Amino acid sequence: MTEKRCLTKDEAAAYCGCNTLAAFDSWLQKGIVPKAIPGTNRWDRKALDAALDRASGLVTDYAAELTPYQRWKAENARKTQAA
């Protein structure tokens, strides 16, 4: 059986190794883990993995994870803000 991808807050906290929801909320506030999928109360397992990889230093080049369109969009947003 495949693990489900979308997790409840309790499941997401347990998946991340947080013993309490307060600890998970603290990680949310610090930006260690992402917020729930917009418009839902579910967390994406892959997004949690990616965030924890970045937080632990396993992924140091965030831009490498972006699609070409996302890189273009981010670069143009920086140019627009600088102007």
PyMOL CGO cylinders between C-alpha atoms (Angstrom):
from pymol import cmd
from pymol.cgo import CYLINDER

trace = [
    CYLINDER, 0.00, 0.00, 0.00, 1.24, 3.46, -0.90, 0.3, 1, 1, 1, 1, 1, 1,
    CYLINDER, 1.24, 3.46, -0.90, 1.61, 6.13, 1.75, 0.3, 1, 1, 1, 1, 1, 1,
    CYLINDER, 1.61, 6.13, 1.75, -0.87, 8.94, 1.29, 0.3, 1, 1, 1, 1, 1, 1,
    CYLINDER, -0.87, 8.94, 1.29, 0.58, 12.22, 0.13, 0.3, 1, 1, 1, 1, 1, 1,
    CYLINDER, 0.58, 12.22, 0.13, -1.74, 14.70, 1.88, 0.3, 1, 1, 1, 1, 1, 1,
    CYLINDER, -1.74, 14.70, 1.88, -1.49, 14.67, 5.66, 0.3, 1, 1, 1, 1, 1, 1,
    CYLINDER, -1.49, 14.67, 5.66, -3.61, 16.13, 8.44, 0.3, 1, 1, 1, 1, 1, 1,
    CYLINDER, -3.61, 16.13, 8.44, -1.85, 18.47, 10.84, 0.3, 1, 1, 1, 1, 1, 1,
    CYLINDER, -1.85, 18.47, 10.84, -1.50, 15.67, 13.41, 0.3, 1, 1, 1, 1, 1, 1,
    CYLINDER, -1.50, 15.67, 13.41, -0.06, 13.36, 10.76, 0.3, 1, 1, 1, 1, 1, 1,
    CYLINDER, -0.06, 13.36, 10.76, 2.28, 16.05, 9.43, 0.3, 1, 1, 1, 1, 1, 1,
    CYLINDER, 2.28, 16.05, 9.43, 3.55, 16.79, 12.94, 0.3, 1, 1, 1, 1, 1, 1,
    CYLINDER, 3.55, 16.79, 12.94, 4.15, 13.11, 13.61, 0.3, 1, 1, 1, 1, 1, 1,
    CYLINDER, 4.15, 13.11, 13.61, 5.80, 12.66, 10.18, 0.3, 1, 1, 1, 1, 1, 1,
    CYLINDER, 5.80, 12.66, 10.18, 8.23, 15.49, 11.01, 0.3, 1, 1, 1, 1, 1, 1,
    CYLINDER, 8.23, 15.49, 11.01, 8.99, 13.99, 14.41, 0.3, 1, 1, 1, 1, 1, 1,
    CYLINDER, 8.99, 13.99, 14.41, 7.27, 16.70, 16.44, 0.3, 1, 1, 1, 1, 1, 1,
    CYLINDER, 7.27, 16.70, 16.44, 5.93, 15.22, 19.67, 0.3, 1, 1, 1, 1, 1, 1,
    CYLINDER, 5.93, 15.22, 19.67, 3.30, 17.93, 20.06, 0.3, 1, 1, 1, 1, 1, 1,
    CYLINDER, 3.30, 17.93, 20.06, 1.24, 20.22, 17.84, 0.3, 1, 1, 1, 1, 1, 1,
    CYLINDER, 1.24, 20.22, 17.84, 2.81, 23.14, 19.71, 0.3, 1, 1, 1, 1, 1, 1,
    CYLINDER, 2.81, 23.14, 19.71, 6.24, 22.02, 18.46, 0.3, 1, 1, 1, 1, 1, 1,
    CYLINDER, 6.24, 22.02, 18.46, 4.90, 21.72, 14.90, 0.3, 1, 1, 1, 1, 1, 1,
    CYLINDER, 4.90, 21.72, 14.90, 3.30, 25.18, 15.20, 0.3, 1, 1, 1, 1, 1, 1,
    CYLINDER, 3.30, 25.18, 15.20, 6.67, 26.54, 16.33, 0.3, 1, 1, 1, 1, 1, 1,
    CYLINDER, 6.67, 26.54, 16.33, 8.30, 25.04, 13.24, 0.3, 1, 1, 1, 1, 1, 1,
    CYLINDER, 8.30, 25.04, 13.24, 5.58, 26.61, 11.10, 0.3, 1, 1, 1, 1, 1, 1,
    CYLINDER, 5.58, 26.61, 11.10, 6.20, 30.04, 12.64, 0.3, 1, 1, 1, 1, 1, 1,
    CYLINDER, 6.20, 30.04, 12.64, 9.96, 29.69, 12.11, 0.3, 1, 1, 1, 1, 1, 1,
    CYLINDER, 9.96, 29.69, 12.11, 9.44, 28.67, 8.48, 0.3, 1, 1, 1, 1, 1, 1,
    CYLINDER, 9.44, 28.67, 8.48, 11.06, 25.27, 8.97, 0.3, 1, 1, 1, 1, 1, 1,
    CYLINDER, 11.06, 25.27, 8.97, 8.02, 23.52, 7.50, 0.3, 1, 1, 1, 1, 1, 1,
    CYLINDER, 8.02, 23.52, 7.50, 5.56, 24.91, 4.95, 0.3, 1, 1, 1, 1, 1, 1,
    CYLINDER, 5.56, 24.91, 4.95, 1.99, 25.93, 5.62, 0.3, 1, 1, 1, 1, 1, 1,
    CYLINDER, 1.99, 25.93, 5.62, -0.92, 23.72, 4.63, 0.3, 1, 1, 1, 1, 1, 1,
    CYLINDER, -0.92, 23.72, 4.63, -1.81, 23.45, 0.96, 0.3, 1, 1, 1, 1, 1, 1,
    CYLINDER, -1.81, 23.45, 0.96, -3.74, 26.67, 0.16, 0.3, 1, 1, 1, 1, 1, 1,
    CYLINDER, -3.74, 26.67, 0.16, -7.47, 26.24, 0.63, 0.3, 1, 1, 1, 1, 1, 1,
    CYLINDER, -7.47, 26.24, 0.63, -7.06, 23.04, 2.64, 0.3, 1, 1, 1, 1, 1, 1,
    CYLINDER, -7.06, 23.04, 2.64, -6.07, 21.81, 6.05, 0.3, 1, 1, 1, 1, 1, 1,
    CYLINDER, -6.07, 21.81, 6.05, -3.67, 19.25, 4.59, 0.3, 1, 1, 1, 1, 1, 1,
    CYLINDER, -3.67, 19.25, 4.59, 0.13, 19.18, 4.29, 0.3, 1, 1, 1, 1, 1, 1,
    CYLINDER, 0.13, 19.18, 4.29, 1.93, 17.78, 1.26, 0.3, 1, 1, 1, 1, 1, 1,
    CYLINDER, 1.93, 17.78, 1.26, 4.38, 15.03, 2.29, 0.3, 1, 1, 1, 1, 1, 1,
    CYLINDER, 4.38, 15.03, 2.29, 6.77, 15.99, -0.55, 0.3, 1, 1, 1, 1, 1, 1,
    CYLINDER, 6.77, 15.99, -0.55, 6.70, 19.67, 0.48, 0.3, 1, 1, 1, 1, 1, 1,
    CYLINDER, 6.70, 19.67, 0.48, 7.53, 18.64, 4.05, 0.3, 1, 1, 1, 1, 1, 1,
    CYLINDER, 7.53, 18.64, 4.05, 10.42, 16.50, 2.79, 0.3, 1, 1, 1, 1, 1, 1,
    CYLINDER, 10.42, 16.50, 2.79, 11.78, 19.34, 0.65, 0.3, 1, 1, 1, 1, 1, 1,
    CYLINDER, 11.78, 19.34, 0.65, 11.50, 21.86, 3.51, 0.3, 1, 1, 1, 1, 1, 1,
    CYLINDER, 11.50, 21.86, 3.51, 13.24, 19.53, 5.95, 0.3, 1, 1, 1, 1, 1, 1,
    CYLINDER, 13.24, 19.53, 5.95, 15.96, 18.81, 3.38, 0.3, 1, 1, 1, 1, 1, 1,
    CYLINDER, 15.96, 18.81, 3.38, 16.61, 22.57, 3.07, 0.3, 1, 1, 1, 1, 1, 1,
    CYLINDER, 16.61, 22.57, 3.07, 16.46, 23.13, 6.84, 0.3, 1, 1, 1, 1, 1, 1,
    CYLINDER, 16.46, 23.13, 6.84, 18.96, 20.34, 7.51, 0.3, 1, 1, 1, 1, 1, 1,
    CYLINDER, 18.96, 20.34, 7.51, 21.35, 21.49, 4.79, 0.3, 1, 1, 1, 1, 1, 1,
    CYLINDER, 21.35, 21.49, 4.79, 20.78, 18.54, 2.47, 0.3, 1, 1, 1, 1, 1, 1,
    CYLINDER, 20.78, 18.54, 2.47, 19.70, 20.94, -0.27, 0.3, 1, 1, 1, 1, 1, 1,
    CYLINDER, 19.70, 20.94, -0.27, 21.81, 24.06, -0.41, 0.3, 1, 1, 1, 1, 1, 1,
    CYLINDER, 21.81, 24.06, -0.41, 20.82, 25.30, -3.86, 0.3, 1, 1, 1, 1, 1, 1,
    CYLINDER, 20.82, 25.30, -3.86, 17.11, 26.08, -3.68, 0.3, 1, 1, 1, 1, 1, 1,
    CYLINDER, 17.11, 26.08, -3.68, 17.18, 27.34, -7.26, 0.3, 1, 1, 1, 1, 1, 1,
    CYLINDER, 17.18, 27.34, -7.26, 18.16, 23.86, -8.43, 0.3, 1, 1, 1, 1, 1, 1,
    CYLINDER, 18.16, 23.86, -8.43, 14.77, 22.58, -7.25, 0.3, 1, 1, 1, 1, 1, 1,
    CYLINDER, 14.77, 22.58, -7.25, 12.84, 25.16, -9.26, 0.3, 1, 1, 1, 1, 1, 1,
    CYLINDER, 12.84, 25.16, -9.26, 11.46, 24.60, -12.72, 0.3, 1, 1, 1, 1, 1, 1,
    CYLINDER, 11.46, 24.60, -12.72, 12.78, 26.91, -15.45, 0.3, 1, 1, 1, 1, 1, 1,
    CYLINDER, 12.78, 26.91, -15.45, 9.52, 28.88, -15.28, 0.3, 1, 1, 1, 1, 1, 1,
    CYLINDER, 9.52, 28.88, -15.28, 9.78, 29.27, -11.48, 0.3, 1, 1, 1, 1, 1, 1,
    CYLINDER, 9.78, 29.27, -11.48, 13.40, 30.48, -11.81, 0.3, 1, 1, 1, 1, 1, 1,
    CYLINDER, 13.40, 30.48, -11.81, 12.36, 32.98, -14.52, 0.3, 1, 1, 1, 1, 1, 1,
    CYLINDER, 12.36, 32.98, -14.52, 9.45, 34.20, -12.39, 0.3, 1, 1, 1, 1, 1, 1,
    CYLINDER, 9.45, 34.20, -12.39, 11.65, 34.60, -9.29, 0.3, 1, 1, 1, 1, 1, 1,
    CYLINDER, 11.65, 34.60, -9.29, 14.34, 36.43, -11.26, 0.3, 1, 1, 1, 1, 1, 1,
    CYLINDER, 14.34, 36.43, -11.26, 11.82, 38.83, -12.81, 0.3, 1, 1, 1, 1, 1, 1,
    CYLINDER, 11.82, 38.83, -12.81, 10.24, 39.47, -9.42, 0.3, 1, 1, 1, 1, 1, 1,
    CYLINDER, 10.24, 39.47, -9.42, 13.67, 40.51, -8.11, 0.3, 1, 1, 1, 1, 1, 1,
    CYLINDER, 13.67, 40.51, -8.11, 14.21, 42.80, -11.11, 0.3, 1, 1, 1, 1, 1, 1,
    CYLINDER, 14.21, 42.80, -11.11, 10.78, 44.38, -10.62, 0.3, 1, 1, 1, 1, 1, 1,
    CYLINDER, 10.78, 44.38, -10.62, 11.44, 44.99, -6.91, 0.3, 1, 1, 1, 1, 1, 1,
    CYLINDER, 11.44, 44.99, -6.91, 14.85, 46.53, -7.67, 0.3, 1, 1, 1, 1, 1, 1,
    CYLINDER, 14.85, 46.53, -7.67, 13.39, 48.96, -10.21, 0.3, 1, 1, 1, 1, 1, 1,
]
cmd.load_cgo(trace, "trace")
